[in-house]
Amino acid sequence: MRTSHHRSDAVGEVANQDVHLPIILPKVPGRFYFLFGKPIETEGRKQELKSKEKGQQLYLEVKSEVEKCLAYLKEKRESDPYRNIFARLTYQATHGFHSEVPTFDFTTIILP
């Protein structure tokens, strides 16, 4: 492999250093996981939510719901046999490129 010397004004050991450019390999995109949690009712609570304590309670409720959904999706992602793009492409190559790659069953989601 041939390298070039770009330090034309340098002398000594610094002038003799080879320039090596890194090889950049982009990460292949994985599967996207998303889930809409339970709706949180805010209609008719405008006056109630003007209270700092009530606003904090609502914030904690929303935060808790989002954290539950994220934890659920992370768990499902770890056990997803088609998480890798090559597994999905293999499935589609054997079942037809218009076939949907299986995902986890959404009917088993247990959200309070």
A tleap script that builds the chain and sets N, CA, C and O, in Angstrom:
source leaprc.protein.ff14SB
mol = sequence {
  NMET ARG THR SER HIE HIE ARG SER ASP ALA
  VAL GLY GLU VAL ALA ASN GLN ASP VAL HIE
  LEU PRO ILE ILE LEU PRO LYS VAL PRO GLY
  ARG PHE TYR PHE LEU PHE GLY LYS PRO ILE
  GLU THR GLU GLY ARG LYS GLN GLU LEU LYS
  SER LYS GLU LYS GLY GLN GLN LEU TYR LEU
  GLU VAL LYS SER GLU VAL GLU LYS CYS LEU
  ALA TYR LEU LYS GLU LYS ARG GLU SER ASP
  PRO TYR ARG ASN ILE PHE ALA ARG LEU THR
  TYR GLN ALA THR HIE GLY PHE HIE SER GLU
  VAL PRO THR PHE ASP PHE THR THR ILE ILE
  LEU CPRO
}
set mol.1.N position { 0.852 -1.176 0.000 }
set mol.1.CA position { 0.000 0.000 0.000 }
set mol.1.C position { 0.892 1.232 0.000 }
set mol.1.O position { 1.845 1.315 0.775 }
set mol.2.N position { 0.591 2.162 -0.846 }
set mol.2.CA position { 1.406 3.355 -0.973 }
set mol.2.C position { 0.802 4.474 -0.136 }
set mol.2.O position { -0.403 4.715 -0.198 }
set mol.3.N position { 1.619 5.148 0.634 }
set mol.3.CA position { 1.159 6.289 1.417 }
set mol.3.C position { 1.843 7.532 0.896 }
set mol.3.O position { 2.882 7.454 0.240 }
set mol.4.N position { 1.270 8.659 1.186 }
set mol.4.CA position { 1.872 9.907 0.716 }
set mol.4.C position { 2.379 10.719 1.893 }
set mol.4.O position { 1.920 10.557 3.023 }
set mol.5.N position { 3.315 11.579 1.614 }
set mol.5.CA position { 3.881 12.473 2.623 }
set mol.5.C position { 3.362 13.878 2.338 }
set mol.5.O position { 3.695 14.470 1.312 }
set mol.6.N position { 2.540 14.414 3.253 }
set mol.6.CA position { 1.915 15.712 3.030 }
set mol.6.C position { 2.566 16.834 3.816 }
set mol.6.O position { 2.160 17.988 3.685 }
set mol.7.N position { 3.544 16.532 4.610 }
set mol.7.CA position { 4.184 17.562 5.426 }
set mol.7.C position { 5.462 18.029 4.728 }
set mol.7.O position { 6.569 17.661 5.121 }
set mol.8.N position { 5.294 18.822 3.719 }
set mol.8.CA position { 6.440 19.248 2.918 }
set mol.8.C position { 7.325 20.258 3.634 }
set mol.8.O position { 8.505 20.386 3.306 }
set mol.9.N position { 6.772 20.976 4.607 }
set mol.9.CA position { 7.577 21.972 5.314 }
set mol.9.C position { 8.201 21.418 6.592 }
set mol.9.O position { 8.962 22.130 7.247 }
set mol.10.N position { 7.908 20.179 6.969 }
set mol.10.CA position { 8.452 19.578 8.191 }
set mol.10.C position { 9.807 18.944 7.902 }
set mol.10.O position { 10.124 18.589 6.767 }
set mol.11.N position { 10.597 18.814 8.970 }
set mol.11.CA position { 11.928 18.208 8.835 }
set mol.11.C position { 12.091 17.108 9.868 }
set mol.11.O position { 11.349 17.060 10.849 }
set mol.12.N position { 13.045 16.233 9.657 }
set mol.12.CA position { 13.360 15.188 10.619 }
set mol.12.C position { 12.320 14.081 10.641 }
set mol.12.O position { 11.722 13.744 9.619 }
set mol.13.N position { 12.114 13.518 11.840 }
set mol.13.CA position { 11.202 12.389 12.024 }
set mol.13.C position { 9.765 12.745 11.655 }
set mol.13.O position { 9.044 11.918 11.097 }
set mol.14.N position { 9.351 13.958 11.960 }
set mol.14.CA position { 7.990 14.394 11.645 }
set mol.14.C position { 7.758 14.363 10.136 }
set mol.14.O position { 6.665 14.013 9.689 }
set mol.15.N position { 8.747 14.716 9.365 }
set mol.15.CA position { 8.609 14.741 7.911 }
set mol.15.C position { 8.494 13.344 7.323 }
set mol.15.O position { 7.964 13.180 6.224 }
set mol.16.N position { 8.982 12.331 8.037 }
set mol.16.CA position { 8.980 10.966 7.523 }
set mol.16.C position { 7.740 10.156 7.915 }
set mol.16.O position { 7.618 8.996 7.522 }
set mol.17.N position { 6.825 10.747 8.677 }
set mol.17.CA position { 5.637 10.012 9.104 }
set mol.17.C position { 4.676 9.822 7.933 }
set mol.17.O position { 4.434 10.740 7.150 }
set mol.18.N position { 4.146 8.629 7.836 }
set mol.18.CA position { 3.168 8.333 6.796 }
set mol.18.C position { 1.783 8.799 7.228 }
set mol.18.O position { 1.455 8.786 8.414 }
set mol.19.N position { 0.990 9.204 6.273 }
set mol.19.CA position { -0.389 9.608 6.537 }
set mol.19.C position { -1.284 8.414 6.209 }
set mol.19.O position { -1.278 7.907 5.088 }
set mol.20.N position { -2.045 7.980 7.195 }
set mol.20.CA position { -2.971 6.862 7.007 }
set mol.20.C position { -4.386 7.371 7.250 }
set mol.20.O position { -4.701 7.864 8.333 }
set mol.21.N position { -5.213 7.250 6.260 }
set mol.21.CA position { -6.598 7.680 6.402 }
set mol.21.C position { -7.433 6.518 6.932 }
set mol.21.O position { -7.282 5.386 6.472 }
set mol.22.N position { -8.310 6.791 7.895 }
set mol.22.CA position { -9.139 5.709 8.444 }
set mol.22.C position { -10.182 5.246 7.434 }
set mol.22.O position { -10.651 6.017 6.597 }
set mol.23.N position { -10.523 3.999 7.533 }
set mol.23.CA position { -11.586 3.448 6.694 }
set mol.23.C position { -12.900 3.670 7.431 }
set mol.23.O position { -13.054 3.269 8.584 }
set mol.24.N position { -13.818 4.295 6.769 }
set mol.24.CA position { -15.103 4.603 7.398 }
set mol.24.C position { -16.145 3.616 6.894 }
set mol.24.O position { -16.421 3.537 5.697 }
set mol.25.N position { -16.711 2.874 7.820 }
set mol.25.CA position { -17.784 1.942 7.492 }
set mol.25.C position { -19.037 2.382 8.239 }
set mol.25.O position { -19.084 2.290 9.466 }
set mol.26.N position { -20.047 2.854 7.528 }
set mol.26.CA position { -21.260 3.281 8.220 }
set mol.26.C position { -21.984 2.084 8.826 }
set mol.26.O position { -21.929 0.970 8.306 }
set mol.27.N position { -22.656 2.342 9.927 }
set mol.27.CA position { -23.428 1.298 10.587 }
set mol.27.C position { -24.700 1.036 9.775 }
set mol.27.O position { -25.405 1.964 9.381 }
set mol.28.N position { -24.971 -0.230 9.539 }
set mol.28.CA position { -26.177 -0.615 8.811 }
set mol.28.C position { -27.373 -0.372 9.732 }
set mol.28.O position { -27.356 -0.801 10.885 }
set mol.29.N position { -28.400 0.304 9.242 }
set mol.29.CA position { -29.537 0.593 10.117 }
set mol.29.C position { -30.238 -0.681 10.576 }
set mol.29.O position { -30.387 -1.640 9.818 }
set mol.30.N position { -30.655 -0.663 11.811 }
set mol.30.CA position { -31.380 -1.796 12.369 }
set mol.30.C position { -32.873 -1.615 12.168 }
set mol.30.O position { -33.319 -0.810 11.351 }
set mol.31.N position { -33.608 -2.358 12.909 }
set mol.31.CA position { -35.063 -2.279 12.847 }
set mol.31.C position { -35.526 -1.171 13.784 }
set mol.31.O position { -34.936 -0.970 14.846 }
set mol.32.N position { -36.564 -0.460 13.405 }
set mol.32.CA position { -37.113 0.584 14.259 }
set mol.32.C position { -38.222 -0.003 15.122 }
set mol.32.O position { -39.067 -0.757 14.639 }
set mol.33.N position { -38.208 0.347 16.389 }
set mol.33.CA position { -39.213 -0.127 17.335 }
set mol.33.C position { -39.930 1.091 17.900 }
set mol.33.O position { -39.288 2.017 18.394 }
set mol.34.N position { -41.250 1.093 17.828 }
set mol.34.CA position { -42.008 2.172 18.432 }
set mol.34.C position { -43.329 1.627 18.944 }
set mol.34.O position { -43.852 0.632 18.441 }
set mol.35.N position { -43.847 2.295 19.941 }
set mol.35.CA position { -45.079 1.860 20.584 }
set mol.35.C position { -45.791 3.085 21.132 }
set mol.35.O position { -45.171 3.938 21.767 }
set mol.36.N position { -47.072 3.173 20.890 }
set mol.36.CA position { -47.867 4.244 21.466 }
set mol.36.C position { -48.482 3.716 22.751 }
set mol.36.O position { -49.222 2.733 22.737 }
set mol.37.N position { -48.176 4.365 23.849 }
set mol.37.CA position { -48.691 3.944 25.147 }
set mol.37.C position { -50.132 4.379 25.342 }
set mol.37.O position { -50.785 4.886 24.430 }
set mol.38.N position { -50.601 4.164 26.553 }
set mol.38.CA position { -51.991 4.522 26.849 }
set mol.38.C position { -52.163 6.042 26.785 }
set mol.38.O position { -51.258 6.790 27.156 }
set mol.39.N position { -53.323 6.491 26.315 }
set mol.39.CA position { -53.557 7.936 26.264 }
set mol.39.C position { -53.684 8.512 27.671 }
set mol.39.O position { -54.260 7.884 28.560 }
set mol.40.N position { -53.151 9.690 27.859 }
set mol.40.CA position { -53.237 10.368 29.155 }
set mol.40.C position { -54.164 11.565 28.969 }
set mol.40.O position { -53.868 12.493 28.217 }
set mol.41.N position { -55.267 11.520 29.657 }
set mol.41.CA position { -56.319 12.524 29.502 }
set mol.41.C position { -55.906 13.841 30.156 }
set mol.41.O position { -55.579 13.882 31.342 }
set mol.42.N position { -55.926 14.916 29.365 }
set mol.42.CA position { -55.638 16.249 29.906 }
set mol.42.C position { -56.792 17.218 29.647 }
set mol.42.O position { -56.798 18.339 30.155 }
set mol.43.N position { -57.763 16.777 28.854 }
set mol.43.CA position { -58.893 17.648 28.545 }
set mol.43.C position { -59.692 17.935 29.815 }
set mol.43.O position { -59.992 17.036 30.600 }
set mol.44.N position { -60.024 19.206 29.994 }
set mol.44.CA position { -60.797 19.607 31.161 }
set mol.44.C position { -59.966 19.751 32.428 }
set mol.44.O position { -60.523 19.965 33.504 }
set mol.45.N position { -58.663 19.639 32.326 }
set mol.45.CA position { -57.799 19.734 33.514 }
set mol.45.C position { -56.936 20.997 33.492 }
set mol.45.O position { -55.943 21.093 34.214 }
set mol.46.N position { -57.326 21.966 32.654 }
set mol.46.CA position { -56.503 23.160 32.481 }
set mol.46.C position { -56.302 23.905 33.801 }
set mol.46.O position { -55.176 24.267 34.143 }
set mol.47.N position { -57.373 24.133 34.533 }
set mol.47.CA position { -57.255 24.851 35.813 }
set mol.47.C position { -56.482 24.018 36.831 }
set mol.47.O position { -55.652 24.530 37.581 }
set mol.48.N position { -56.776 22.737 36.834 }
set mol.48.CA position { -56.111 21.833 37.781 }
set mol.48.C position { -54.598 21.810 37.547 }
set mol.48.O position { -53.815 21.759 38.496 }
set mol.49.N position { -54.200 21.848 36.274 }
set mol.49.CA position { -52.781 21.729 35.941 }
set mol.49.C position { -52.007 23.028 36.110 }
set mol.49.O position { -50.791 23.055 35.917 }
set mol.50.N position { -52.697 24.103 36.468 }
set mol.50.CA position { -51.985 25.344 36.778 }
set mol.50.C position { -51.245 25.223 38.098 }
set mol.50.O position { -50.306 25.972 38.368 }
set mol.51.N position { -51.674 24.278 38.911 }
set mol.51.CA position { -50.986 24.011 40.175 }
set mol.51.C position { -49.668 23.310 39.882 }
set mol.51.O position { -49.621 22.364 39.095 }
set mol.52.N position { -48.605 23.775 40.513 }
set mol.52.CA position { -47.283 23.190 40.285 }
set mol.52.C position { -47.248 21.722 40.711 }
set mol.52.O position { -46.622 20.900 40.042 }
set mol.53.N position { -47.907 21.389 41.808 }
set mol.53.CA position { -47.914 20.003 42.288 }
set mol.53.C position { -48.663 19.086 41.322 }
set mol.53.O position { -48.203 17.984 41.023 }
set mol.54.N position { -49.823 19.547 40.832 }
set mol.54.CA position { -50.599 18.738 39.884 }
set mol.54.C position { -49.842 18.590 38.562 }
set mol.54.O position { -49.868 17.526 37.945 }
set mol.55.N position { -49.175 19.651 38.134 }
set mol.55.CA position { -48.363 19.574 36.924 }
set mol.55.C position { -47.230 18.570 37.080 }
set mol.55.O position { -46.915 17.823 36.153 }
set mol.56.N position { -46.627 18.560 38.255 }
set mol.56.CA position { -45.547 17.599 38.530 }
set mol.56.C position { -46.085 16.168 38.540 }
set mol.56.O position { -45.417 15.250 38.063 }
set mol.57.N position { -47.286 15.976 39.079 }
set mol.57.CA position { -47.900 14.645 39.072 }
set mol.57.C position { -48.140 14.162 37.644 }
set mol.57.O position { -47.855 13.010 37.318 }
set mol.58.N position { -48.665 15.043 36.795 }
set mol.58.CA position { -48.903 14.678 35.400 }
set mol.58.C position { -47.580 14.365 34.704 }
set mol.58.O position { -47.484 13.399 33.947 }
set mol.59.N position { -46.570 15.178 34.959 }
set mol.59.CA position { -45.250 14.941 34.370 }
set mol.59.C position { -44.730 13.565 34.762 }
set mol.59.O position { -44.231 12.825 33.914 }
set mol.60.N position { -44.841 13.219 36.031 }
set mol.60.CA position { -44.361 11.916 36.502 }
set mol.60.C position { -45.166 10.771 35.891 }
set mol.60.O position { -44.617 9.708 35.602 }
set mol.61.N position { -46.471 10.988 35.695 }
set mol.61.CA position { -47.312 9.968 35.061 }
set mol.61.C position { -46.872 9.734 33.612 }
set mol.61.O position { -46.743 8.591 33.171 }
set mol.62.N position { -46.643 10.825 32.880 }
set mol.62.CA position { -46.196 10.717 31.486 }
set mol.62.C position { -44.819 10.068 31.427 }
set mol.62.O position { -44.578 9.186 30.602 }
set mol.63.N position { -43.926 10.501 32.293 }
set mol.63.CA position { -42.567 9.946 32.328 }
set mol.63.C position { -42.599 8.448 32.610 }
set mol.63.O position { -41.883 7.678 31.970 }
set mol.64.N position { -43.421 8.040 33.561 }
set mol.64.CA position { -43.536 6.625 33.912 }
set mol.64.C position { -44.051 5.808 32.735 }
set mol.64.O position { -43.549 4.717 32.466 }
set mol.65.N position { -45.051 6.334 32.033 }
set mol.65.CA position { -45.620 5.628 30.881 }
set mol.65.C position { -44.587 5.473 29.768 }
set mol.65.O position { -44.473 4.405 29.166 }
set mol.66.N position { -43.843 6.531 29.500 }
set mol.66.CA position { -42.809 6.472 28.458 }
set mol.66.C position { -41.727 5.470 28.847 }
set mol.66.O position { -41.276 4.692 28.006 }
set mol.67.N position { -41.309 5.479 30.106 }
set mol.67.CA position { -40.278 4.542 30.566 }
set mol.67.C position { -40.748 3.092 30.466 }
set mol.67.O position { -39.965 2.210 30.115 }
set mol.68.N position { -42.025 2.840 30.774 }
set mol.68.CA position { -42.574 1.481 30.649 }
set mol.68.C position { -42.542 1.017 29.196 }
set mol.68.O position { -42.149 -0.111 28.901 }
set mol.69.N position { -42.959 1.904 28.295 }
set mol.69.CA position { -42.968 1.547 26.867 }
set mol.69.C position { -41.551 1.291 26.361 }
set mol.69.O position { -41.323 0.342 25.611 }
set mol.70.N position { -40.604 2.127 26.763 }
set mol.70.CA position { -39.216 1.937 26.333 }
set mol.70.C position { -38.637 0.638 26.876 }
set mol.70.O position { -37.941 -0.078 26.156 }
set mol.71.N position { -38.915 0.330 28.130 }
set mol.71.CA position { -38.416 -0.918 28.717 }
set mol.71.C position { -39.003 -2.123 27.984 }
set mol.71.O position { -38.298 -3.096 27.716 }
set mol.72.N position { -40.286 -2.055 27.662 }
set mol.72.CA position { -40.942 -3.142 26.932 }
set mol.72.C position { -40.306 -3.332 25.559 }
set mol.72.O position { -40.018 -4.459 25.154 }
set mol.73.N position { -40.086 -2.227 24.843 }
set mol.73.CA position { -39.504 -2.317 23.506 }
set mol.73.C position { -38.057 -2.799 23.539 }
set mol.73.O position { -37.633 -3.544 22.655 }
set mol.74.N position { -37.307 -2.388 24.536 }
set mol.74.CA position { -35.920 -2.867 24.660 }
set mol.74.C position { -35.890 -4.373 24.887 }
set mol.74.O position { -35.057 -5.079 24.319 }
set mol.75.N position { -36.796 -4.854 25.716 }
set mol.75.CA position { -36.885 -6.298 25.982 }
set mol.75.C position { -37.229 -7.055 24.696 }
set mol.75.O position { -36.617 -8.078 24.390 }
set mol.76.N position { -38.201 -6.551 23.957 }
set mol.76.CA position { -38.605 -7.200 22.711 }
set mol.76.C position { -37.502 -7.119 21.654 }
set mol.76.O position { -37.319 -8.053 20.873 }
set mol.77.N position { -36.774 -6.011 21.630 }
set mol.77.CA position { -35.689 -5.854 20.662 }
set mol.77.C position { -34.597 -6.890 20.888 }
set mol.77.O position { -34.056 -7.440 19.930 }
set mol.78.N position { -34.271 -7.158 22.146 }
set mol.78.CA position { -33.218 -8.126 22.461 }
set mol.78.C position { -33.581 -9.538 22.012 }
set mol.78.O position { -32.698 -10.324 21.668 }
set mol.79.N position { -34.870 -9.864 22.013 }
set mol.79.CA position { -35.280 -11.218 21.638 }
set mol.79.C position { -35.794 -11.301 20.193 }
set mol.79.O position { -36.340 -12.328 19.790 }
set mol.80.N position { -35.625 -10.240 19.425 }
set mol.80.CA position { -36.113 -10.209 18.044 }
set mol.80.C position { -35.142 -10.946 17.121 }
set mol.80.O position { -34.010 -10.497 16.944 }
set mol.81.N position { -35.562 -12.070 16.529 }
set mol.81.CA position { -34.658 -12.809 15.640 }
set mol.81.C position { -34.397 -12.075 14.322 }
set mol.81.O position { -33.450 -12.411 13.611 }
set mol.82.N position { -35.218 -11.086 13.990 }
set mol.82.CA position { -35.055 -10.341 12.742 }
set mol.82.C position { -34.534 -8.928 12.983 }
set mol.82.O position { -34.747 -8.044 12.154 }
set mol.83.N position { -33.863 -8.709 14.094 }
set mol.83.CA position { -33.318 -7.394 14.425 }
set mol.83.C position { -32.253 -6.979 13.409 }
set mol.83.O position { -32.188 -5.815 13.014 }
set mol.84.N position { -31.432 -7.920 12.995 }
set mol.84.CA position { -30.343 -7.668 12.064 }
set mol.84.C position { -30.890 -7.569 10.642 }
set mol.84.O position { -31.780 -8.331 10.263 }
set mol.85.N position { -30.368 -6.643 9.865 }
set mol.85.CA position { -30.858 -6.446 8.494 }
set mol.85.C position { -30.632 -7.678 7.627 }
set mol.85.O position { -31.426 -7.950 6.726 }
set mol.86.N position { -29.561 -8.426 7.883 }
set mol.86.CA position { -29.280 -9.606 7.077 }
set mol.86.C position { -30.300 -10.717 7.340 }
set mol.86.O position { -30.654 -11.461 6.426 }
set mol.87.N position { -30.766 -10.831 8.571 }
set mol.87.CA position { -31.819 -11.806 8.885 }
set mol.87.C position { -33.123 -11.419 8.184 }
set mol.87.O position { -33.840 -12.284 7.682 }
set mol.88.N position { -33.426 -10.126 8.153 }
set mol.88.CA position { -34.645 -9.672 7.474 }
set mol.88.C position { -34.549 -9.884 5.967 }
set mol.88.O position { -35.516 -10.303 5.330 }
set mol.89.N position { -33.382 -9.595 5.402 }
set mol.89.CA position { -33.202 -9.799 3.959 }
set mol.89.C position { -33.281 -11.273 3.588 }
set mol.89.O position { -33.839 -11.626 2.549 }
set mol.90.N position { -32.723 -12.138 4.438 }
set mol.90.CA position { -32.800 -13.579 4.193 }
set mol.90.C position { -34.249 -14.039 4.226 }
set mol.90.O position { -34.676 -14.822 3.378 }
set mol.91.N position { -35.006 -13.551 5.209 }
set mol.91.CA position { -36.428 -13.907 5.299 }
set mol.91.C position { -37.160 -13.475 4.033 }
set mol.91.O position { -37.926 -14.249 3.458 }
set mol.92.N position { -36.923 -12.249 3.604 }
set mol.92.CA position { -37.623 -11.756 2.417 }
set mol.92.C position { -37.167 -12.471 1.150 }
set mol.92.O position { -37.960 -12.664 0.228 }
set mol.93.N position { -35.911 -12.861 1.097 }
set mol.93.CA position { -35.420 -13.588 -0.081 }
set mol.93.C position { -36.081 -14.953 -0.192 }
set mol.93.O position { -36.328 -15.437 -1.296 }
set mol.94.N position { -36.368 -15.574 0.944 }
set mol.94.CA position { -36.980 -16.904 0.917 }
set mol.94.C position { -38.505 -16.859 0.859 }
set mol.94.O position { -39.129 -17.818 0.406 }
set mol.95.N position { -39.118 -15.757 1.314 }
set mol.95.CA position { -40.578 -15.657 1.342 }
set mol.95.C position { -41.134 -14.645 0.343 }
set mol.95.O position { -42.347 -14.452 0.277 }
set mol.96.N position { -40.283 -14.009 -0.418 }
set mol.96.CA position { -40.724 -12.987 -1.368 }
set mol.96.C position { -40.493 -11.600 -0.796 }
set mol.96.O position { -40.720 -11.357 0.389 }
set mol.97.N position { -40.042 -10.700 -1.647 }
set mol.97.CA position { -39.678 -9.369 -1.160 }
set mol.97.C position { -40.873 -8.501 -0.792 }
set mol.97.O position { -40.694 -7.434 -0.205 }
set mol.98.N position { -42.070 -8.923 -1.118 }
set mol.98.CA position { -43.257 -8.166 -0.727 }
set mol.98.C position { -43.870 -8.704 0.567 }
set mol.98.O position { -44.862 -8.164 1.057 }
set mol.99.N position { -43.289 -9.754 1.113 }
set mol.99.CA position { -43.810 -10.309 2.369 }
set mol.99.C position { -43.278 -9.496 3.546 }
set mol.99.O position { -42.152 -8.998 3.522 }
set mol.100.N position { -44.112 -9.374 4.573 }
set mol.100.CA position { -43.701 -8.644 5.770 }
set mol.100.C position { -42.891 -9.551 6.675 }
set mol.100.O position { -43.234 -10.715 6.882 }
set mol.101.N position { -41.814 -9.003 7.210 }
set mol.101.CA position { -40.987 -9.749 8.155 }
set mol.101.C position { -41.744 -9.793 9.481 }
set mol.101.O position { -42.229 -8.758 9.938 }
set mol.102.N position { -41.857 -10.964 10.111 }
set mol.102.CA position { -42.611 -11.071 11.363 }
set mol.102.C position { -42.049 -10.179 12.472 }
set mol.102.O position { -40.854 -9.890 12.528 }
set mol.103.N position { -42.939 -9.765 13.329 }
set mol.103.CA position { -42.560 -8.985 14.496 }
set mol.103.C position { -43.205 -9.629 15.716 }
set mol.103.O position { -43.888 -10.645 15.587 }
set mol.104.N position { -43.001 -9.063 16.879 }
set mol.104.CA position { -43.606 -9.643 18.076 }
set mol.104.C position { -45.097 -9.337 18.102 }
set mol.104.O position { -45.565 -8.400 17.455 }
set mol.105.N position { -45.825 -10.131 18.848 }
set mol.105.CA position { -47.281 -10.043 18.914 }
set mol.105.C position { -47.695 -8.863 19.793 }
set mol.105.O position { -47.389 -8.827 20.985 }
set mol.106.N position { -48.393 -7.903 19.192 }
set mol.106.CA position { -48.829 -6.729 19.943 }
set mol.106.C position { -50.048 -7.003 20.811 }
set mol.106.O position { -50.387 -6.188 21.669 }
set mol.107.N position { -50.713 -8.137 20.604 }
set mol.107.CA position { -51.898 -8.432 21.412 }
set mol.107.C position { -51.518 -8.884 22.813 }
set mol.107.O position { -52.369 -8.945 23.700 }
set mol.108.N position { -50.241 -9.201 23.017 }
set mol.108.CA position { -49.814 -9.656 24.344 }
set mol.108.C position { -49.276 -8.522 25.202 }
set mol.108.O position { -48.781 -8.760 26.304 }
set mol.109.N position { -49.367 -7.292 24.710 }
set mol.109.CA position { -48.854 -6.152 25.468 }
set mol.109.C position { -49.745 -5.925 26.680 }
set mol.109.O position { -50.965 -5.808 26.562 }
set mol.110.N position { -49.126 -5.867 27.821 }
set mol.110.CA position { -49.867 -5.630 29.060 }
set mol.110.C position { -49.454 -4.266 29.585 }
set mol.110.O position { -48.410 -4.115 30.218 }
set mol.111.N position { -50.289 -3.283 29.313 }
set mol.111.CA position { -50.046 -1.938 29.811 }
set mol.111.C position { -51.169 -1.583 30.772 }
set mol.111.O position { -52.337 -1.849 30.487 }
set mol.112.N position { -50.833 -0.996 31.888 }
set mol.112.CA position { -51.875 -0.647 32.862 }
set mol.112.C position { -52.811 0.421 32.365 }
set mol.112.O position { -53.735 0.813 33.078 }
savepdb mol mol.pdb
quit
